[in-house]
Amino acid sequence: MKTKSFPFIAAIAVLAGLFTACQKENSTMPSQSPQYSNVRGTIVINPASNPAAGRVVAFDNGTLAKPVSGFPQFNTANPGARFQLNYNVVSTQDNILSIAVLRVDSLPPAPDTLSFSGNYSGQFSFSATDTSGGLSGSGGGLTTVTFNGLNYTSTASATGYPLGGSGTYRINPGNTVTFTNTAAFPASADTRLILNGTYSYTQSGTALHLSRTTSVAGVTTNTEYHLFR
């Protein structure tokens, strides 16, 4: 007597149809693989490249980002904390990426965030030239800059070059450091002689060199600190 196989064949067909449907459904699901992997960055607040940015991750290539998910340490980590991220870009506004973080790993602090500590002494120099190339002011004197945590103090020289300054500082990606002076000075003080604003820096052993060039109202000013610890 022959056994009927129609129910069995029908069941196989149904299962095959379900498998094909699942394949199609899974093919339309968004990928969770990161657009960017192993990208290193630093937590900063109001970076020099975007002073109104607030708290952001400044990646080592200069890109700024704000995580919208997947980064619970973002709001509590100290400025200067380093992380390595895998992430997808959600949107971009005002040159700041909104990112969905898929993986976050803590990194040791960058070497330059550890090296600004202690007392540095040396020479300050100042020169200003007008649009014709003529020298409109110059001077120099001895000074000391002391770093203590995220605070700094700069002493005035007997010549008035520089005038000093004190407050907080932050080290930015790209070998720049931003000083925020909170000390009071007379309204007549030449603010170019106060240690304030963003400077480029280089460091070699115990030597620290700070430099800045600004142009205001046709006058180009160069200020430099040649310091040793």
C-alpha positions in Angstrom: 0.0 0.0 0.0 1.4 3.4 -1.0 1.9 6.1 1.6 0.6 9.6 0.6 3.4 12.2 0.8 1.3 15.3 0.0 1.2 16.7 3.6 4.9 16.3 4.0 5.7 18.0 0.7 3.3 20.8 1.6 5.1 21.3 5.0 8.4 21.5 3.3 7.1 24.2 0.9 5.7 26.3 3.7 9.0 26.1 5.6 10.9 27.1 2.5 8.6 30.1 2.0 9.1 31.2 5.5 12.9 30.9 5.2 12.9 33.0 2.0 10.7 35.7 3.7 13.1 35.9 6.6 16.0 36.3 4.3 14.3 39.2 2.6 13.3 40.9 5.8 16.8 40.6 7.2 18.3 42.0 4.0 16.3 45.3 4.6 17.5 45.7 8.3 20.0 48.6 8.8 23.6 47.5 9.3 25.1 47.9 12.8 28.7 47.9 11.6 30.4 51.2 12.4 31.0 53.8 9.7 34.2 54.7 11.6 36.3 52.4 13.8 39.0 52.9 16.3 38.9 56.7 16.1 40.7 58.4 19.0 39.6 61.7 20.6 39.7 63.9 23.7 36.9 65.3 25.8 37.1 69.2 25.5 34.9 72.1 26.4 34.5 75.0 24.0 37.5 74.1 21.8 39.4 77.0 20.1 38.1 75.9 16.7 34.5 76.3 17.9 34.3 78.3 21.2 30.5 77.9 21.4 30.5 74.1 21.0 30.2 73.2 24.7 31.4 69.7 25.7 32.5 67.7 22.7 34.8 64.9 21.6 37.7 66.4 19.6 39.0 63.7 17.4 42.7 63.7 16.7 42.0 64.7 13.1 40.3 67.9 14.3 36.7 66.7 13.8 34.3 67.6 16.6 31.4 65.3 17.7 28.7 65.0 20.3 27.5 61.5 21.2 23.7 61.0 21.2 23.9 57.4 22.4 26.3 54.7 23.6 28.7 56.8 25.5 27.7 57.1 29.2 31.0 58.5 30.2 30.7 61.6 28.0 29.0 63.9 30.4 31.0 63.0 33.5 34.6 62.5 32.1 37.1 65.2 32.9 38.3 67.4 30.1 41.4 65.9 28.6 40.1 62.3 29.1 40.9 60.2 26.0 38.7 57.6 24.3 38.7 55.4 21.3 35.3 55.1 19.5 33.5 53.1 16.9 30.5 55.1 15.7 28.0 56.0 13.0 27.2 59.6 12.1 23.6 60.6 12.7 23.7 64.2 11.5 25.9 67.3 11.3 25.1 70.8 12.5 27.4 73.8 12.9 30.4 71.6 11.9 29.8 69.2 14.8 28.8 65.6 14.2 26.0 63.9 16.1 27.2 60.3 16.5 25.8 57.0 17.7 28.6 55.2 19.6 28.8 51.5 19.1 31.9 50.9 21.2 33.9 53.0 23.6 37.3 52.2 25.1 39.2 54.4 27.6 42.7 55.4 26.6 45.7 56.7 28.7 45.9 60.5 28.8 47.8 62.0 25.9 51.4 62.8 26.8 51.0 66.5 26.3 48.2 66.7 28.9 50.6 65.4 31.6 53.6 67.6 30.8 52.2 71.0 31.8 53.1 71.0 35.4 55.4 72.8 37.7 57.3 76.1 37.3 58.7 77.4 34.0 60.9 80.4 33.8 62.4 82.3 30.9 62.1 85.1 28.4 59.0 86.9 27.0 59.3 88.8 23.7 56.8 91.1 22.0 56.8 92.9 18.7 54.1 94.7 16.7 54.3 95.9 13.1 51.8 98.0 11.2 50.6 97.5 7.6 53.6 99.4 6.2 56.0 97.0 7.9 57.1 99.6 10.4 57.7 98.5 14.0 55.0 100.0 16.2 56.0 98.4 19.5 58.4 95.9 21.0 59.7 94.7 24.3 60.7 91.8 26.5 61.4 90.7 30.0 61.8 87.8 32.3 58.7 85.8 33.5 57.6 82.7 35.2 54.6 80.5 34.3 53.4 78.0 36.9 51.0 75.2 36.1 49.1 73.5 38.8 46.5 71.1 37.6 44.3 73.0 35.2 45.3 76.4 36.6 48.2 78.7 35.6 49.9 81.8 37.0 52.2 84.1 35.0 54.3 86.7 36.7 54.8 90.3 35.4 58.3 91.4 34.6 59.9 94.6 35.9 59.8 96.0 32.4 56.0 95.4 32.0 56.7 92.9 29.2 54.7 90.8 30.1 52.0 91.9 32.5 51.3 88.4 33.8 47.9 86.8 34.2 46.3 83.8 35.9 43.4 81.5 35.5 42.7 78.2 33.8 44.1 76.6 30.7 43.3 73.6 28.4 45.5 71.7 25.9 43.9 71.3 22.6 44.5 68.9 19.7 47.0 70.2 17.2 49.6 71.5 19.7 47.7 74.5 20.9 46.9 75.6 24.4 44.1 78.0 25.4 44.6 80.3 28.5 41.6 81.9 30.1 42.8 84.8 32.3 40.6 85.7 35.3 43.0 88.2 37.0 41.9 91.8 37.1 43.9 94.4 35.1 43.3 98.2 34.7 41.2 99.2 31.7 44.3 100.8 30.2 46.4 97.6 30.3 47.6 96.3 26.9 45.9 92.9 26.7 48.5 91.6 24.3 50.9 91.5 27.2 48.6 89.3 29.3 48.9 85.5 29.1 45.4 84.9 27.6 44.0 83.3 24.5 45.2 80.5 22.3 48.9 79.9 21.7 50.8 77.3 19.6 53.3 75.4 21.7 56.3 73.1 21.2 58.0 71.1 23.9 61.4 69.4 24.0 62.7 68.0 27.3 62.3 70.7 29.9 61.8 73.5 27.3 58.4 74.9 26.5 57.9 77.5 23.8 54.6 79.4 23.5 53.9 81.6 20.5 51.0 83.6 19.0 50.4 85.9 16.0 47.4 88.2 15.9 46.3 90.9 13.5 44.0 93.6 14.6 43.2 97.0 12.9 46.2 96.6 10.5 48.7 95.8 13.3 50.3 92.3 13.4 51.5 91.3 16.9 53.9 88.4 17.7 54.2 87.2 21.3 56.5 84.4 22.5 57.4 82.7 25.7 60.7 80.8 25.8 60.5 78.9 29.0 62.5 76.2 30.9 61.5 74.0 33.8 
